[in-house]
Amino acid sequence: MIARLAQAPREALLAAAAALLAVLALWPWARWALHAPDRAPELAPAAASAPAALPALETFAEIAQRPLFTPGRRPSPTTPVAAPQGLRLEGVIVMGAEKRAIIKQADGHTARLGEGDTIGEWTVRRIDPDHVLLVAGDRRLDLTPRRARTR
């Protein structure tokens, strides 16, 4: 009986420790539940339905200066070959139904164009993921991006 009385405080201490650990484990969830915004579910569908606007081209300047898949993260020392009209396709952006072609001009300026937009005398007729078709009167210019060499 004395052994049982000596064991009772130990069991009470273990029960109190288990209760304390349970409270500590549930505290982050309880704190979040008390402070969670009430209107969050209402805002989620509205944000998902609106297409995202494309950021300004200058936002991506560092990507061109430090290419991700180039050893040393520096641009290739070779000068990319431009089309005879001085236009070079840098890339194509497709977001849902919206397509944009990023075209670098001979003077170094970059334009982000959609189908029907013009650059100089050229009008963008069609944008595909691997090429862009430009037309000027009866002339056609098919631009494709220059691929980096792999080692």
The 8 nearest C-alpha neighbors of each residue, nearest first, counted from 0:
[[1, 3, 2, 4, 5, 6, 7, 8],
 [0, 2, 4, 3, 5, 6, 7, 8],
 [3, 1, 5, 0, 4, 6, 7, 8],
 [2, 4, 0, 6, 1, 5, 7, 8],
 [5, 3, 1, 7, 6, 2, 0, 8],
 [4, 6, 2, 3, 7, 1, 8, 9],
 [5, 7, 3, 9, 4, 8, 2, 10],
 [6, 8, 10, 4, 9, 5, 11, 3],
 [9, 7, 11, 10, 6, 12, 5, 4],
 [8, 10, 12, 6, 7, 11, 13, 5],
 [11, 9, 13, 7, 12, 8, 14, 6],
 [12, 10, 8, 14, 9, 13, 15, 7],
 [11, 13, 9, 15, 10, 14, 8, 16],
 [14, 12, 10, 16, 15, 11, 17, 9],
 [15, 13, 11, 17, 16, 12, 10, 18],
 [14, 16, 18, 12, 13, 17, 11, 19],
 [17, 15, 13, 19, 18, 14, 12, 20],
 [18, 16, 14, 20, 19, 15, 13, 21],
 [19, 17, 15, 21, 16, 20, 14, 22],
 [18, 20, 16, 22, 21, 17, 15, 23],
 [19, 21, 23, 17, 22, 18, 24, 16],
 [22, 20, 24, 18, 19, 23, 25, 17],
 [21, 23, 19, 25, 20, 24, 26, 18],
 [22, 24, 20, 26, 21, 25, 19, 27],
 [25, 23, 21, 22, 26, 20, 27, 28],
 [24, 26, 22, 28, 23, 27, 29, 21],
 [25, 27, 29, 23, 28, 24, 22, 30],
 [28, 26, 30, 29, 25, 31, 24, 23],
 [29, 27, 31, 30, 25, 26, 32, 24],
 [28, 30, 32, 26, 31, 27, 25, 33],
 [29, 31, 27, 33, 28, 32, 26, 34],
 [30, 32, 28, 34, 33, 29, 35, 27],
 [33, 31, 29, 35, 30, 34, 28, 27],
 [32, 34, 30, 31, 35, 29, 28, 36],
 [33, 35, 31, 32, 30, 36, 29, 37],
 [36, 34, 32, 31, 33, 37, 39, 30],
 [37, 35, 38, 39, 34, 33, 32, 40],
 [36, 38, 39, 35, 40, 41, 34, 32],
 [39, 37, 41, 36, 40, 42, 35, 43],
 [38, 40, 42, 41, 36, 37, 43, 35],
 [41, 39, 43, 42, 38, 44, 37, 36],
 [42, 40, 38, 39, 43, 44, 45, 37],
 [43, 41, 39, 45, 40, 44, 46, 38],
 [42, 44, 46, 40, 45, 41, 47, 39],
 [45, 43, 47, 46, 42, 48, 41, 40],
 [46, 44, 48, 47, 42, 43, 49, 41],
 [45, 47, 43, 44, 48, 49, 42, 50],
 [48, 46, 44, 45, 49, 43, 50, 42],
 [47, 49, 45, 46, 44, 50, 43, 51],
 [48, 50, 46, 47, 51, 45, 52, 44],
 [51, 49, 52, 48, 47, 95, 94, 46],
 [50, 52, 49, 53, 94, 47, 46, 54],
 [51, 53, 54, 50, 49, 55, 94, 97],
 [52, 54, 51, 55, 56, 94, 50, 92],
 [55, 53, 52, 56, 58, 57, 59, 51],
 [54, 56, 57, 58, 53, 59, 111, 52],
 [55, 57, 58, 59, 54, 60, 111, 109],
 [58, 56, 60, 59, 55, 54, 61, 109],
 [59, 57, 56, 55, 60, 54, 61, 62],
 [58, 60, 57, 62, 61, 56, 63, 55],
 [61, 59, 57, 62, 63, 58, 64, 56],
 [60, 62, 64, 63, 59, 65, 58, 66],
 [63, 61, 65, 59, 60, 64, 66, 67],
 [62, 64, 61, 60, 65, 66, 59, 74],
 [63, 65, 61, 62, 74, 66, 73, 60],
 [64, 66, 72, 73, 62, 63, 61, 67],
 [67, 65, 72, 62, 69, 63, 68, 73],
 [66, 68, 69, 72, 65, 62, 70, 73],
 [69, 67, 66, 70, 72, 71, 65, 147],
 [68, 70, 72, 66, 67, 71, 73, 74],
 [71, 69, 72, 68, 73, 67, 66, 74],
 [70, 72, 73, 69, 65, 74, 66, 68],
 [73, 71, 65, 69, 66, 70, 67, 74],
 [72, 74, 65, 71, 66, 64, 69, 75],
 [75, 73, 64, 66, 76, 65, 72, 69],
 [74, 76, 77, 73, 78, 69, 147, 79],
 [77, 75, 74, 78, 73, 79, 69, 147],
 [78, 76, 75, 79, 74, 80, 147, 148],
 [77, 79, 80, 76, 75, 81, 74, 145],
 [80, 78, 77, 81, 145, 87, 75, 76],
 [79, 81, 78, 82, 87, 145, 77, 85],
 [82, 80, 87, 85, 86, 79, 83, 105],
 [81, 83, 85, 86, 84, 87, 80, 142],
 [82, 84, 85, 81, 86, 80, 87, 140],
 [83, 85, 82, 86, 81, 105, 104, 87],
 [86, 84, 105, 82, 81, 83, 104, 87],
 [87, 85, 104, 82, 84, 103, 81, 105],
 [86, 88, 81, 103, 102, 82, 89, 104],
 [89, 87, 102, 144, 90, 142, 143, 101],
 [90, 88, 101, 102, 144, 87, 103, 91],
 [89, 91, 101, 88, 100, 144, 92, 102],
 [90, 92, 100, 99, 128, 101, 93, 98],
 [93, 91, 99, 98, 100, 94, 90, 101],
 [92, 94, 98, 97, 95, 99, 91, 96],
 [95, 93, 97, 96, 98, 92, 50, 51],
 [96, 94, 97, 93, 98, 50, 51, 92],
 [95, 97, 94, 98, 93, 50, 99, 92],
 [96, 98, 94, 95, 93, 99, 113, 92],
 [99, 97, 93, 92, 113, 94, 96, 126],
 [100, 98, 113, 92, 112, 91, 111, 93],
 [99, 101, 91, 112, 111, 90, 102, 92],
 [100, 102, 111, 90, 89, 110, 91, 88],
 [103, 101, 88, 110, 89, 87, 109, 100],
 [102, 104, 109, 87, 86, 108, 107, 110],
 [105, 103, 86, 106, 107, 108, 85, 109],
 [104, 106, 85, 107, 86, 103, 108, 81],
 [105, 107, 104, 108, 85, 103, 109, 86],
 [108, 106, 105, 104, 103, 109, 85, 86],
 [109, 107, 104, 106, 103, 110, 105, 102],
 [108, 110, 103, 102, 104, 107, 101, 111],
 [111, 109, 102, 101, 112, 103, 108, 104],
 [110, 112, 101, 100, 99, 102, 109, 113],
 [113, 111, 100, 99, 116, 110, 101, 114],
 [112, 114, 99, 116, 98, 115, 100, 123],
 [113, 115, 123, 116, 124, 125, 126, 112],
 [114, 116, 123, 124, 122, 113, 117, 125],
 [117, 115, 113, 123, 114, 122, 112, 118],
 [118, 116, 122, 121, 123, 119, 115, 120],
 [119, 117, 121, 120, 122, 116, 110, 123],
 [118, 120, 121, 117, 122, 104, 135, 84],
 [119, 121, 135, 118, 122, 117, 134, 136],
 [120, 122, 135, 118, 134, 117, 119, 133],
 [123, 121, 117, 134, 133, 116, 124, 115],
 [122, 124, 133, 114, 115, 116, 125, 117],
 [123, 125, 133, 132, 114, 115, 122, 134],
 [126, 124, 132, 131, 114, 123, 127, 133],
 [127, 125, 131, 130, 132, 114, 98, 128],
 [126, 128, 130, 129, 131, 125, 91, 98],
 [127, 129, 91, 130, 126, 93, 92, 131],
 [128, 130, 127, 143, 144, 131, 91, 126],
 [131, 129, 143, 127, 142, 128, 126, 141],
 [130, 132, 126, 142, 141, 125, 127, 133],
 [131, 133, 141, 125, 124, 140, 123, 142],
 [134, 132, 123, 140, 122, 124, 121, 139],
 [135, 133, 139, 122, 121, 138, 140, 136],
 [134, 136, 121, 138, 137, 120, 122, 139],
 [135, 137, 138, 134, 139, 121, 120, 122],
 [136, 138, 135, 139, 134, 140, 133, 121],
 [139, 137, 135, 136, 134, 140, 133, 121],
 [140, 138, 134, 133, 141, 135, 137, 132],
 [141, 139, 133, 132, 134, 142, 138, 131],
 [140, 142, 132, 131, 133, 139, 143, 130],
 [143, 141, 131, 130, 88, 140, 132, 144],
 [142, 144, 130, 88, 129, 145, 131, 141],
 [145, 143, 88, 89, 146, 90, 142, 130],
 [144, 146, 143, 147, 79, 89, 88, 80],
 [147, 145, 144, 148, 149, 143, 89, 79],
 [146, 148, 149, 145, 75, 69, 68, 144],
 [147, 149, 146, 150, 145, 69, 75, 68],
 [150, 148, 147, 69, 146, 68, 70, 75],
 [149, 148, 147, 70, 69, 68, 146, 75]]
